[in-house]
């Protein structure tokens, strides 16, 4: 396995960054996860656009997207696999201990790991912690992920693969690494980005391709929704068959099944789609 670290490919055993990298010491970094199927990335341009938005939101210099593309191509080309998770990490770089960023420049790491196809449906739980829709990092895909680690561990303990958050005013927000959609009266709804959720790439494509509506929703909509599904880079569109103690019958339901089919068809036609 070869990784890209700061300008070139390295074997995994020698792909090193400093222990004083700001991404390690204080979580000062951003990342993107890109799906790779048989050597082909999906929606790479949209992911790189969000990488730049996240960098600007964190006050990092804009990443050199030409270099990032070269790094992605090199890593994908040297690590053939059927289905993979391409991880692009961009950090504040070598810095003094503490919150102040150094002047050595940013670090860029690109790695690829093999993964398996997700199940058609899954179980989720809700957690008592909230997303802060007014926080400094809201809407940025940062490496400050410990809150998600804790919530996902809670989900795993309860036989689920995802944990769902409300925001500070009790509105449905998102999962640890996914966006959530609900079906009400046969129509698809998902929380708006103003709820504090990440503007997911798969979310945006699903909204555009299925006609889903962005709707401010209470958390307890999960108790009455006809169908629920998740979207993310590696889940694509995935039905939910259980939320907390509530079983949803025949998941994926008809609306979710259609959304899954529509997403697959559009993604197959265009491996680097743009948003209208």
Buried (B, 14 or more C-beta within 10 A) or exposed (E): BBBBBBEEBBEEEEBEBBEBBBBBBBBBBBBBBBBBBEEEBBBBBBBBBBBBBBBEBBEBEEBEBEEBBBBBBBBBEEBEBEBBBBBBBBBBBBBEEEEEBBEBEBBBBBBBEEBEEBEBBBBBBBBEEBBBBEEEBBBBBBBBBEBBEEBBEBBEEBEBBBBBBBBEBEBBBBBBBBBBBBBBEEEBBBBBBBBBBBBBBBBBBBBBBBEBEBBEBEBEBBEEBBBBBBBBBBBBBBBBBBBEEEEBEEBBBEBBBBBBEBBEEBBEEEEEBEEE
